[in-house]
Every structure is written in C-alpha cells, then in structure tokens.
Amino acid sequence: MPTPAKYAKETFWAVAGKFAAGFFYYATVYLLTRRMAIDAWGEWSAFFAILNVTLLSSDQGINSASKRYVAAARDTWELGEVVRTTFMLRLLASIVYAVVVAVKYALKFLFVFVFFRGGTNFGAIVLAFTFAVAIASTAGAFQALVTIPRLLASTLRSSLLRQAHLYSVPVMLASLGGLIALEIDVIMLKNLRGNYETGIYSAAKQIVMFLPQISLILSMGTIPGLATFRPESAMLHRRHYYRVLAGIAAIYLVACASLVIFARWGVPLFFPEQYRAAGTPLLILIPFVLFNATTIYTGNLMIYRGLAWHRSLNAGFALAANIALNFWLIPIWGPAGSAAASSIAYFPYCLLNLRAAHRAFEHSA
C-alpha cells in the first residue's frame, strides 16, 4: 500500500475514534455541570486533576516509549515480538506500581483525606470511570490479537525490555511534567481561591481540553511514518512534516475563531446560567489551545526520534513557568489569571519543541 494511502487510512480511523470520544466527552461535561453545583464541580475538577497525575505516574512512560519500537517494527516480522515484549514491560510496571505505591503507601487514600478532607462523594463517577477503562482495555486487547500477526506465538526479547525501560524514563518525565503543567492550574486555583472559582475556570477549561486531540489524531496517523527514514530521504520527510504542521495550524485557527464565538454567545447555551462567567477565562485560554496542539505534534515526533530527554527538559521549563505564573496571577485575577498563566507558559514550550523537531531530521535516531 502506498505511503499516502497508509496515512489516509490510519488518520481516518483515528479521526473516527476521536470524533466518537469527543461526542461523549462533551456530553459528560454537559451532564455533570447540570447535576453538580459549581462548588462541587470545582472540587471534582481538582480531584480529577490529581487522579490524572497519579494514573500517568503508574504508566511510567512505557506506553509512549513503546511507540518508538513498535513504529520501527511495524512492517516487519518482529512486530508481534516487539508488541508482546513492551506489553509485558507495561504490565510488570503496573503491578509494581500497584503493590509498592498504591498499597504500601496508600497514596489514593492519602490524596482523598489530605486534599479534600471528607468533601463531596465522587464514588459514582469514579466507578463509572473504572468500568469504562475495563471495557476499553478488553476491546483493545481483542483488537491487538486480531490485527498483530503471531502476537501470542512470539517470544520475549530481553534486550528490548532493557532498552524500552531505559527510554521510558525521560518519556515519563516529559509526560508527567506536561500533564502536571496542564493540571496544576486547577489544583492551585482550588487552594488559592476556593471551589467556586475553580468550578468556573474548569467549565472553560473542559471546553478546550479535548481540542488538542485533533493534533494527537494527526500524530497517530503520520508521525510513525515520518519519524522513520534513511539519511537520504530526511529532507523529504521534513517537508511532509511541515505540510502536516501547516494543516494543523489551519485547523486550529478555525477552531480558535469558533471558540471566540462560543465564549461570547455559546456558554449560556451549553452550561447552566451560573457558569456565564466562564466566557472570560475561555477567551484567555485560546492561545493555549494553539500552543498545546503544536507541542503535542512536535513532542510526539521528538519521542519517536529518540529525543525524549530533550522533550522532558522543555516540559520541565513549561511546568516551572506555569507554577510561577499561577502564584503571581491567580491572587490578582482568579480564573482569568490561571488561564493567562497557561497561555503564557506554553508559548516558549511551543517554540522550544518546534526548534527541536526541526533539527530532529538532521540526526539519525
């Protein structure tokens, strides 16, 4: 199958999956904001931010690091062996995390009592989330068995276990730093201004948080092919990379224009009347949408090209800038200050990733 046809097919299925996910994502936000008071919504948002960071730490970067090795073996007989080896590494890491962290130190128990001290009961939402993850995991395992040749018949490769585990360290640092940078504003706003203003800000943020999935979709469909090349074809791959990046920019310019319209006139139609103030932080978050989408696409290329340590340093800079700006701006402007902190902090992150991704085509992975 020609390369353009591969890109088109893989991108089509990624778009279809994310479109369905986006529908249910916004439907869930719509439902929860109508069933929960603003204070409860704010407290849930802060809780979910901490939960996201906890869940990502259990991943230990292995999921993202594995993509580099799977992409390199995608058209070879080694694919099943690579997938099985990296999956066993991920399973082992999850077991170690569950035993050492979740049981011995009881971090989830600690989070509930230290950060929330007997607040709103989110048991029903967490239970629904758990069931959804279980169903998705089962479906994913079935699809892997159907589509990957010789998956169960393949053997484990000890050298790959070591390589993937070592490479997962910088990937984990980059992913964790990036996620904390995304979630720290909600956590800090809750502690500096309270649940009500956190609820207002979270309503605005939930509108924009799914939009970078468009960039992720295009990454899933194009980066595995773009990141694997011979030295003589590097410049051709770079040109294809910039064409996709230009397409992403065009898509997000339209999305940002739509956000302006939604922030001005759509907020009262989607959210209950008491969330009307969410329009202001939503407008201020628009630059963040564009910068974050760019960092996702360029950051994925960096991981596939072996630049995970470089990406982790960029993510660490964004995290430090975000924390400092939130400490400065939240006491002054509340939710609007938190939105401004995210938009400002992600601008240099975006530029640093763009520079590194451009240079990634000059070096062999």
Sequence and secondary structure as in RCSB ss.txt:
>XXXX:A:sequence
MPTPAKYAKETFWAVAGKFAAGFFYYATVYLLTRRMAIDAWGEWSAFFAILNVTLLSSDQGINSASKRYVAAARD
TWELGEVVRTTFMLRLLASIVYAVVVAVKYALKFLFVFVFFRGGTNFGAIVLAFTFAVAIASTAGAFQALVTIPR
LLASTLRSSLLRQAHLYSVPVMLASLGGLIALEIDVIMLKNLRGNYETGIYSAAKQIVMFLPQISLILSMGTIPG
LATFRPESAMLHRRHYYRVLAGIAAIYLVACASLVIFARWGVPLFFPEQYRAAGTPLLILIPFVLFNATTIYTGN
LMIYRGLAWHRSLNAGFALAANIALNFWLIPIWGPAGSAAASSIAYFPYCLLNLRAAHRAFEHSA
>XXXX:A:secstr
  HHHHHHHHHHHHHHHHHHHHHHHHHHHHHHHHHS HHHHHHHHHHHHHHHHHHHHHHTTHHHHHHHHHHHTTT
STTHHHHHHHHHHHHHHHHHHHIIIIIIII HHHHHIIIIISS    HHHHHHHHHHHHHHHHHHHHHHHHHSTT
TTT    HHHHHHHHHHHHHHHHHHHHHHHHHHHHHHHHHHHH HHHHHHHHHHHHHHHTTTHHHHHHHHHHHHH
HT   GGGHHHHHHHHHHHHHHHHHHHHHHHHHHHHIIIIIHHHHS GGGGGGHHHHHHTHHHHHHHHHHHHHHH
HHHHTT HHHHHHHHHHHHHHHHHHHHHHHHHHTHHHHHHHHHHHHHHHHHHHHHHHHHGGGS  
